[in-house]
Amino acid sequence: MSDIALKTHDSIAAIGAADWDACANPSGAARARDPFTTYRFLNALEESGSVGGRSGWQPLYLQALRDGKTVGVSPLYVKSHSQGEYVFDFGWADAWQRAGGQYYPKLQIAVPFTPATGRRFLTHDPEVMAALTAGAVQLAAQNDLSSLHITFCTEDEAAAGSQMGLLHRIGTQFHWQNNGYRDFDAFLAALSSRKRKTLRRERAEALDFGGEIVSLTGDQLQPAHWDAFWAFYQDTGARKWGQPYLTRAFFEICQRDLRDDVLMVLALRDGRPIAGALNFIGAGALYGRYWGALENHPFLHFELCYYRAIDFAIAQGLPLVEAGAQGEHKLARGYLPRPTHSLHWIADPGFRAAVADFVQAETAAVDEEIEVLTTYGPFRRDGQEREPE
């Protein structure tokens, strides 16, 4: 690794779109596999003021160079709190601070406010990944920071990080998998009769709100749609987090730079949006991110967030829908539990040992939970005949 040099930058513009995306999206495809690690998405967070300033997410992007050429990058942030991460370490912070330690600031390699699995070391060279990891650890140690956290990384990255001595933590999300379904009815046919009837009833009742549902992407999206969605997002954000993480400017930049990456599903009555769901489109998955409504209607949330996402994934041939963090109610809608991965470096040896014990016990519990929940899924069992309607 002696020929790899590392730099940090407080703005992604210092690396530049061409060099960043050559690592994040090496195929050069118009639709990146992971929309959240593209230059345009991370820059939108920064340009809009959603990160930086008083947000508690201070950019410190990590760049690896070999012979002056960028060979790897990582979205690195200095954190002054644990909000917007979805891999919860509030208990760790509380324990360390009660013991007289200072947990914040800490380092975080992540996509802010985005619990979606993807590469966190944007390189396909294992040596470069090792250099980026070692560099982030060294940065934390040299600045007397308590910890480094790498959240929603890939399983391969988690395995490699574990080999380097980082703690590997397992979590759970609910994902829908496209098993080559030709349409939504083909998906329903894979369910037990009772669950199939339940989903059909929910979709029918969802449409009783007295309007229409539209799915918009690309040039179909107009500024007025973002105005409506901002109102939905503010309402949901105020209830869930106390205040929204994203600024209004972020949604304006979405219209300018990200609309081809976005699927917005809106419920309209007399042309006026009353509810909506926001998804991001990758080459390998559809990612459900935000939902909001100005009115409450039975099952409208399920229709906009889950069933329309399945419709879109089938139509586009996408293999996966990631529906975001938490939510066991997704299980009955065909979204099965899947493990998520994160890596953690703790500076203090005693604190590290305590966290390691916790992670080991937690992993056993999560593995058991995934196994149990999967058995309660809505799908017909192997060998089970399809029941008559």
Secondary structure, 3 states (H helix, E strand, C coil): CCCEEEEEECCHHHCCHHHHHHHHCCCCCCCCCCHHHCHHHHHHHHHCCCCCCCCCEEECEEEEEECCEEEEEECEEEECCCCCCCCCCHHHHHHHHHCCCCCCCEEEECCCCCCCCCCCCECCCHHHHHHHHHHHHHHHHHCCCCEEEEEEECHHHHHHHHHCCCEEEEEEEEEEECCCCCCHHHHHHCECHHHHHHHHHHHHHHHHHCCEEEEEEHHHCCHHHHHHHHHHHHHHHHHHHCCCCCCHHHHHHHHHHHHHHEEEEEEEECCEEEEEEEEEECCCCEEEEEEEECCCCCCHHHHHHHHHHHHHHHHHCCCEEEEEECCHHHHHHCCEEEEEEEEEEECCHHHHHHHHHHHHHHHHHHHHHHHHHHHCCCECCCCCCCCCC
